[in-house]
Amino acid sequence: MSAPAVTAPFLAAVALLGIAGLAKTVRPDYTARALQVAGIGAGRAMVRAGALAEVAVAVAALSVPNPVTGALVAAAYLGFAVFVAVALWRGWPLSTCGCFARRDSMPGVSHLVLDIGAALAAAVWAADPPLDLSAALSRQPWDGWPLLFVSALVALLAFVVWTDPLAQTRRLDR
């Protein structure tokens, strides 16, 4: 039995959700500013609480894969997609979304596409998750290591798109 095609994007989305949550727990300021610009009076404590929820969802999705945890990951990314879509539609002057607790790229169409893609991957995965992720990986070629490698690569590429490191270089050049 092979893992569904959405397993790699799902695992990448879960990893990024957990990493972003950890980062915002430590440094909530950029996210709090983005939410304040959006008219959502969220302070540092509220951002930290949301960030801890992101970490909890990520840990749960990896340790207890089931339709509920998959749906929670999908809901998180759907919420991010709605925020970015509204920000784009209303033209909010956001210099960063604060996704990774640092000044990164402005929310844009690439953010929206990745958020929607992660939400869709999580929703599809949630429809038929393995009961035991490690057992599902062990049935893959080479005990799932290629699948984990692809998942990490997808996460890295998504991180690069979300944070746009070249934008930082362009800002420094000016």
Sequence and secondary structure as in RCSB ss.txt:
>XXXX:A:sequence
MSAPAVTAPFLAAVALLGIAGLAKTVRPDYTARALQVAGIGAGRAMVRAGALAEVAVAVAALSVPNPVTGALVAA
AYLGFAVFVAVALWRGWPLSTCGCFARRDSMPGVSHLVLDIGAALAAAVWAADPPLDLSAALSRQPWDGWPLLFV
SALVALLAFVVWTDPLAQTRRLDR
>XXXX:A:secstr
    TTHHHHHHHHHHHHHHHHHHHH  HHHHHHHHHTT    HHHHHHHHHHHHHHHHHHHHS SHHHHHHHHH
HHHHHHHHHHHHHHHT   S   TTSS      HHHHHHHHHHHHHHHHHHHS  S HHHHHHTSGGGGHHHHHH
HHHHHHHHHHHHH HHHHHHHHH 
